[in-house]
Amino acid sequence: MHFYFIKKQNLHDFDKMFIYKFPRMIFSTIVMGTILYFTLGFFSEQFDYNESWKIVYLFIIVSISLLIYFFVSNFSGAFKLKDIKLR
């Protein structure tokens, strides 16, 4: 349904480059989600109610997942780091 409205209003042009990169983006997202799931399971004891370092562990888990996503995306060709424009 989302695809239909995007095409109907000409909001995005699905060219060959997008079709080439889309499965790679999905693969990167699946790898990142799997790593996030397993690291949350690995650090589950640190998220007890009385633990005072919960935010540090959560920050570490999210940072690891983000780095894995960027590494896999860059390695698989989903995007290049120079494609990210911060300004």
C-alpha positions in Angstrom: 0.0 0.0 0.0 2.9 2.3 0.9 4.5 1.5 -2.5 1.2 2.3 -4.3 0.9 5.8 -2.8 4.6 6.6 -3.4 4.3 5.7 -7.1 0.9 7.4 -7.5 2.2 10.7 -6.1 5.6 10.4 -7.9 7.5 10.8 -4.6 10.3 8.3 -5.4 11.7 6.8 -8.6 12.6 3.2 -8.1 15.5 2.9 -10.5 17.9 0.1 -11.1 20.3 1.3 -8.4 17.6 1.2 -5.7 16.6 -2.3 -6.8 20.2 -3.3 -6.7 20.8 -1.9 -3.2 17.5 -2.8 -1.5 18.2 -6.5 -0.8 21.6 -5.4 0.6 19.9 -3.0 2.9 17.5 -5.7 4.1 20.4 -8.1 4.7 22.3 -5.4 6.7 19.2 -4.8 8.8 18.7 -8.5 9.5 22.3 -8.9 10.5 22.1 -5.9 12.8 18.8 -7.1 14.3 20.3 -10.5 15.0 23.4 -9.1 16.7 21.2 -6.7 18.7 18.9 -9.7 19.8 21.9 -11.8 20.9 23.7 -9.1 22.7 20.6 -8.2 24.6 20.3 -11.8 25.6 24.0 -11.9 26.6 23.7 -8.8 28.8 20.3 -9.6 30.2 21.7 -10.1 33.7 22.9 -6.5 33.7 19.4 -5.1 33.2 18.2 -6.1 36.6 16.2 -3.6 38.6 19.0 -2.9 41.1 21.8 -2.6 38.5 23.1 1.0 38.3 25.1 0.7 35.0 22.1 -0.2 32.8 22.5 2.9 30.6 26.1 2.1 29.9 25.4 -1.5 28.9 22.5 -0.3 26.7 24.8 2.3 25.1 27.4 -0.4 24.4 24.8 -2.7 22.9 23.4 0.0 20.6 26.9 1.2 19.6 28.0 -2.4 18.7 24.8 -2.9 16.6 25.3 0.4 14.8 28.9 -0.3 14.0 27.9 -3.8 12.7 25.2 -2.3 10.5 27.6 0.3 9.0 30.3 -2.4 8.5 27.9 -4.9 6.8 26.2 -2.2 4.7 29.5 -0.8 3.5 31.0 -4.3 2.9 27.8 -5.6 1.0 27.6 -2.4 -1.1 24.3 -1.1 0.3 26.0 2.3 0.6 29.3 3.8 1.0 30.4 5.9 3.9 31.1 8.8 1.6 27.4 8.7 0.5 26.4 9.9 4.0 26.3 13.7 3.9 26.1 15.3 7.3 26.0 18.9 6.0 
